Amino acid sequence: IAVPGLVVHSSDDAVVPFRDAEAIAAAWVGAQLKRCEGVGHRRILSDPAVVDLVLRFVEADAHVAQRP
């Protein structure tokens, strides 16, 4: 994949092990892996800190894409 990536995963996810997120980030050249704590599998989507992290990542990538 030739685009920047952000993998955000909670270490207490009881559905998908954290090692799966590590494997995805390792296989995706240029991806960042951010570990979250205490938001599990579903609460991660509405966690204010995670939402802020994702928005900052998308905004930063948008600024890079707009450069001439």
Long-range contacts (C-beta under 8 A, 24 or more apart in sequence): 1-28, 1-29, 3-30, 4-30, 4-31, 4-32, 4-57, 4-61, 4-64, 5-30, 5-31, 5-32, 6-31, 6-32, 6-34, 6-53, 6-54, 6-57, 7-31, 7-32, 7-33, 7-34, 8-34, 8-36, 8-44, 8-50, 8-53, 8-54, 9-33, 9-34, 9-35, 9-36, 9-44, 10-35, 10-36, 10-37, 10-38, 10-39, 10-40, 10-41, 10-43, 10-44, 11-35, 11-36, 11-37, 12-37, 12-38, 12-39, 12-40, 13-40, 13-41, 13-44, 14-40, 14-41, 15-41, 16-41, 32-57
